[in-house]
Amino acid sequence: MNIREKWEDGWPLEIGDAKYNSSNTFFRERNNTLYAFGCSFTCPFYALDEGCPNYKVENHFIPRLAEELKLNHINKGYSGISNESILKSFYDTQHLFKKGDIILLQTTFGNRLVFHNSIKGKSIDLNGPSHESGNTQITPEVYGKDFLELANKYLVLYNDSNKTCDTIYQAFPIISEWCDMKGIKIIFWALDDYNNSPHLFFPPNGKGWLNWIQTNCSLLKDEMDTKNFHLGLKGMDTMFDLFLPKLR
């Protein structure tokens, strides 16, 4: 198991006088918490990748926001996750939220779907045919050959990414109202250019955040020898400066 897989499996990490535990929680003796939900753009797992030795968890803009605002940090971001799974993670954590907390709820690309195999008792998030995912754990032995073939056909032939985004956007009004009643600040932000929800926090160009990030932020591929299009260190600075005023 590499460092990235250990992070996603809840591997504890010591960081200064704090540590991440099995819930991906950044603990200090503070009253309130910054919760973050989303995909790999929310989770700082690329900072833990063995191929990125100069990047650390605390470099990611979300832990930095928590530190600046004197908040604990619980990060529920996972690579390749679908919008349905992001929403489920939010609901599963909802009982922990309290007055004064801040939530960052990031939506991912609409072409990602979650498939459930009741026979195998397995669920899987896919953004394209399973053999192209790069996840070596997605095998016919684990998920079933017929199941994967059916999922692949649906993804290629019938998937409507905008309708998939609508599924999570439709929950924003009631989530926003509930947070207001509880005294919780929540920020919704989306990677996809399809952003028809008035609840979304937009980047300066008014499009999806991936569009802004790729044209206005320094990426890993700009800072080191890699093709990785996630945020680099300078890109993290840009995101921190954009999000901090919104969270204050």
N, C-alpha and C positions, 0 to 999 in steps of 0.2 A: 504494500500500500504506500503510494507516494504522499507527499505533503498535502497536495490538493485534495486527495481522497480522504486523508485523515481529517482535514478541516470539515469536509462535508459529512463525515461520520461523527462529528462532535469531539474531535481530538482536543484536549486541553492545551492551552498555550500560555506561557508566562510572558507578560509584557510589562516591564518596569515593576511598579508596585501593585499591579493589577494582573488579572489573568482571565482568559476565556475558559469557560467550562463547557460541559457537554451540551448546553443549550445555546452555544455561541454567544455567551453573555459576557460583557465587559464590566466587571464588578468594581465599584468603589463605594465608599460610604456616602451615598447621595440619596436624596429623597425621591427624585424623579428619573425617568428613563426615556431615552430616544430609541424607539423601535423602528426597524427598517425591514421592509419586505420587498422582494423583487428577484431578479435573475443575477447573472454574473456582474452586471453593472452596479448592483447593490452590495453583493458579497465581495470582500477583498481577497478572494482565494487566489487570484493571480499574483498577489503579493507574496503568497506562500509557495508558489510554484518554484521548483528547483531550478528552472531556467531563468528566473528573475531574482537573482541573489541580492540586488540592491533595493528591492522593494519590501516594505514591511507593512504589517497590518495597520499601524498607526499612521501611515502615509495616506491611506484611503480617505477620501473627503468625508465620509459619513462618521467614522470614529473621530475624526478631527472636529466635526461639528459637535458631537457629543461632549468632547473635552472642552471646547470653547464655551459651550452652554452649561458646563458643570453638571452633566447628566450621565447616568449609567447608560450602557449601550447594549441592546440586544439585537443582533443581526440575524435575520431569518432568510437572507438571500441565498439562492442556490443556482448553480450553473445549469442552463438548459431548461429551467422550470417553465411551465405553461401558466397562462393567466388564471385558469381554473385552480391550479395548485397554489398559486400565490394567494388567491382569495381564501382558499381553505386554510392555509397557514395563518392568515390574519384572523379568521374566525376561531381557530384552535388556540390562539394566543389571547383572544379578546378578554378573557376573564382576569388577565393580569393588569390591564390598563387601569390607570387611576388619574384623578384630577392633577393637572400640571405636566402630564406626560406629553411627548411629541411623537407623531408617527409619520414616517415616510413610506408611502405605498406606491411602489413603482410597477407599472404594467410593462409587460414584455411584448414580443412580436406576436401578431395575431395568427401566424401560421403554425404556432406551437399548440399542440393538443395533448390532452391526457386520455389514455386508453386504459380501460379496466378489464382484466381477464378474471372473471369470477371462478372459473375452473381452477386456474393456477393460483388464485388469490394474490395476483400481482397487478400493480398499476405502473404505467410508464408514460413519461413525457417525451414527445417526439416533435421535431420541427421539419422533418423530411423522412424519407425512407430509412428504416432502422439501420441498414448496413452502411449508411453514410454518416451516422451520428458520431462515430469515433469512440463510442462507449463500448468497450470490450465485454461488458457484463450483459449487453443486450444480445442474447443468444436464443435460438429455438428451444434449447434444452430448458432454459429458465422461463421463457414466456410462451412457448408453443409455436411451432412452425406456421400452422394455419392462422393463428392469431396475428402474427407479425405480417404475414402476407396480406391479410385483410386490412390491417392498420396502414400498411404502405400504400395500398390501392386507394384508400379513402383520402390519405394525405395528398396524393398526387392528383386524383380525379375530382374530388368533391369539396375540399377544404375551402372555406370562405374566410379569409383572415379578418376582414372588417366585422363580420358577424361574431367572430370569436372575441374581438376586442369589445364589441357591444355587450357581451355577456358580463364582463367585469365592470364596464362603465355604468351599466344599469344599476349596479349596487352602490355607486358613489353617493347619490342623494341621501339614502337612508343611513349609510355609514357616516356621512358628514353631519347629519342631524343628530345622530346618537352621540358623536364625539362632542358636538357643541353642548349638548345637555350634560355631559360628564365633565366638561371643562378640559377637554383634550384637544390639542392642536393637531390636525392631520393635513399633510400635503400629498396630493396625488400628482404623479408625474409619469409620462409615457414615452417609451422609446419610439413607438410607431408613428409615422406621419399621419395616420388616420386618428385624429384626435377631436372627435365631435362632442366631447363632454365639457360643459362649462366649468366643471370642478377642477380641471387640470391646471397645473402650474406649468406655463410654457417657457421655453428658452427665448432669448431676445428675437430670434427670427420667426417665432410663432409656429414653428413646425415641431415634429417629434424631436426628442432629445438626442437620438442617435444622429439625426441630420446635423444638429448643432455641434455635437461632439466631434464628428468626423471632419467638419469644415472649420472649426474654431478652437479646437483643443489639441494639445500635444498628446499623441498616442504612444503606446509602448513601442510600436514599430518605428516611430520617429526618434526614439531615445535609445534603442538598442537593436541588435541584430535579430529581428523576429518579424513575423507577418501579423502579429497580434494587434487587433484593432481596438483593444480596450484602453482605458485612460492611462497615460503615463504620469510621472510625478508632476510635471508642469500642468498637465490636464487636470489633475486632482486639485491644484491650486485654483484653477479657473472655476471648477464646479463648487468648491468651497466658497469662493467669493460671491457666486450667484445665489447659492442656497442660504447662506447665513442671514442676510436681511429678511428673507421670507420666514425664517424660523424664530427670529427674535420677537 
